[in-house]
Amino acid sequence: MLDSFTVESPFVRRARRSDHRVRLFCFPHAGAGAAAFADWPDLLPPEVELIALQLPGREDRIGEPPLTDFAKAVRTLGLTVRPYLRGPFAFFGHSGGALLAFELARALHRRGGPQPLHLLLSGQAAPDEPPVAEPIHELPDAEFLAALGALGGTPRSVADDPELMRVLLPALRADFTLGERYRYEPGPPLEAAMTVFGGHDDDRAPEHALRPWQKQTSGAFRVRTFPGGHFYLNEQAAGLTAEIGRVLLSDEQ
């Protein structure tokens, strides 16, 4: 039986499942927080326990300085998740969250720590490929907000509220700075299986930019695309979570 979605630390929101077989850590995209995964516990199989990560500057942590240094963000998240890395686990990340999930898995690998059963990366071009999309974090406010609107990930009730957008703007810009200043450092491939998801019409992460992720693992690899653009997962949540559940429970056997 699924317990309530609880706050266990500033960074951790957990949907407890006492009989889970695998734990899924979810890393949200730039500008989003744990609420992006609020519906997922009811969509995932009961054997999968979800932990959504909440970074400073997002949602109920809006008053805290956001992270803008990628290496520091990875170190901070590593300390945060360490107590939860018991038993089989997997990482899911969308867009900039996919890069955080990937680099945290690499950090664990370098240190000989527990390894994820599976990396599930979404809406993000392979890290060693030239960027597909132009960076937006240094654009003037009006152009930055227009670029955000074009991506389609901001709820209409938020995007149409100028006062709210002014409040959110510094954190949104900081989040895009975090991802767009990321620079890949070559290293040995991971051993974890990897599934890369994307939207058929995603100009920021088209399928040809997803396939080179295969170089980052010596394990099983596949690409799976869904109808939609960069935020396909908002409309395809049921299909995406069903696929994630199937993959994780198949891996765990």
N, C-alpha and C positions, 0 to 999 in steps of 0.2 A: 504493500500500500504506500502510495506516495505521500510523504509528509509535506508540510508547507515549505515554500521557497524561503530560506532563512539567511540572514546576514551573520556570517561567522567571523568576519574580520572586515576592515575597510575594503579589502580587495576581493573577498570571497562571498559569493551568493550560491548557496547549495540547495538543491532539491534532493533531500535525503531519501535514499532507498536502502532499507536495511539488508535486503537480499541481492544487492547489485552484483553483477559479474564483471563489469567493466565501468570505469569512471571516465567521463568525457569532460575535458576542460575546454571552455569556449572563450575565444578571444574576439571581442567585437571590433568592427571597423572604426575608422577615424570618426570622432564626433559622437559615437554611440557608447552605450554602457551595457550593463547586465540585462537591462530590460529588453534588449534586442532578442534575447533568448527566452523571454518570459513564457511563451507558449510551448516551448520545446519539451519540457518535462512531460506534458500530457500527450505529446506526439511520439516520443521515443519509446521503445520497448521497456517494460518494467525492469529488465535486467541491466539497464544503462542508467547510471546516476550522473546527473549534470552538475558541473560547477562552472558558473559564469563569472568571469573576472571583471572587476570594476576598477578602472584606473582613476587616479586623481584628476580633477577637472571635469568629470563626467557625471551627469545625473545628480544623485544625492551628494556627490563630492565636488560639485561645481565651484565651491568656494576655495578649494585647494589648488595650489600651483600645479599645472599639468606637466607631465614628463615630456621633455623635448630632446633628450639625449638618448639615442637608441640603446647604446651599451648599458647605460644606467637603468633603463626600463627593463632590459632582459635580466640584469642582476637582481633588481627589485622583485620581479615576478618569480625568479628562481627561488628566492628566500620565501616568498609567499606560498608557493605550491609545494615546497619540500615536505611538509607534514602530511600531505595528501597523496604522495606518490607511493602508496602501498597497494600491491596487487596490480592487475592489468589496468592500463589507462591509455587514453588517446587524446590528441589535441585537434581541435577544430578552430580555424581562424578565417575570417573573411577580410579581403582587401589588405589594409595595413595590419590587421589582426593576424593574417596568414604569415606575414613576415615575422611578427613577434613569436608566433607559435613555432615557426621553423628555426629561428635563432635560439629560442629556449631549448628546443630539442638538440641543437648542435652544442650548446653550452653543457647540457647534461652529458652528452656523448664525450666531449673533451675531458670532463672531470670523472668519467667512469661511473656516473650516476645511473639511476633507473632510466630505462629507455621506453618511449611510448610504443605501444603495440601498433599504432597506426597514426599517420599524419594525414589529416583531412584539410586540404587547403583550398580556399575558394576565392574567386574573383581577383586573383593576383598573378601577374606575369612572373615567369621564372626570374629568380634574383640576379642571375648572371647574364641576362639578356638586356639589350638597350631598352630603356623605358619606352613604352608604347604611347603613353599619354603625357601631355605637357604638364609640368608642375603648376600648382595653383596657389601654393601657400604664400607667395610674395605678391600676389595680385592686389590692387587696391580693393577696398572693402566691397564696393558695389560689384566689381567684376568677380571677386572671390565668391560672393553670395550667389551671383548668377551662375557661376560654374558649379557650385553646390546644388543649386536647383536643377541644373541640367543632368546631374547624376541621378536624381530621383530618389535619394534615400532619406530626405528630410520630410517628416509628416507635414501635410498641407497646413494643419492647424498651427504648426510651429513656423513654417516658412512664410506664412501670411501675417505673422505678428511681428512688426518691425521692432517693437520694444524688446520682445523676447530674443530676437535674433541679435540685437545689440549686446545683450547680456551674454549670449552664448558665443559670440564671435571670437573673443580671445582664445577660448578653449578649442573651438573648431579649428582656428588657424594653427594653434600649437599642435593639435593632433595631426594635421596634414604636414606640418613641418617635420614631425617625428618620422613619418613614413617616407616623405619625399627626400629627406636628407640621408636616408639609409644607403649604405654602400656595402656591397657584397665583398667578403673576403674569402678567397678560395680555401677549400679544406676538403678532407676526405668525405665521401658520401655517407649518409646515415644508413643504418641497417633496417629501419622501420619500413613497413609497407606504406605506400603513399597513394592516396586518391586525390586528384585535383578536380574541383568542380568549377563550372562557369556558366554564364548565360550565353545563349546563341548570339545575342545581339549586343554583347558587351564590348564597346570600343576600347575600354581601358585594359581589358584582359581578354582579347580574342583567343580562340582555340589554338592558333598557331603559336601564341606566346605562352600557353599553358603547358604544351607538350615538353619543352626543354626542362621542366622540373624533373624529368626522369633522371637527369645526370646527378641529382642530389641524393639518390638512394640506390643501394644495391639490392633492396628488397622488391617486392611486387609493386607494380605501378600501373595506374590506369587513369584516364581522363573521362569525366562524365559531365555532359552539358544538359542544361534545362532551357526551356523557353524563357525569354526575358533578357533584360539588360544587366547592368552592373549590380542592381539589387534584385535580381531574379529570385533570391531566397525569400523575399517578403511574400511573393505570390506563390512560390513553390515550396513552402515550408513543409507541407505534409509529405510530398514526394521526396524532398531532400532528407528529412529526418528518417523516413522509411528506409532510404538507401543507406544512410549512416548506420542505423540500427542493424540492418542486414550485414553490412560489412564488418562491424565490430563484433557481432556475435559469431559470425563465421570465423573471424580471426582468432577469437578467444578459445574456440573449441580445441 
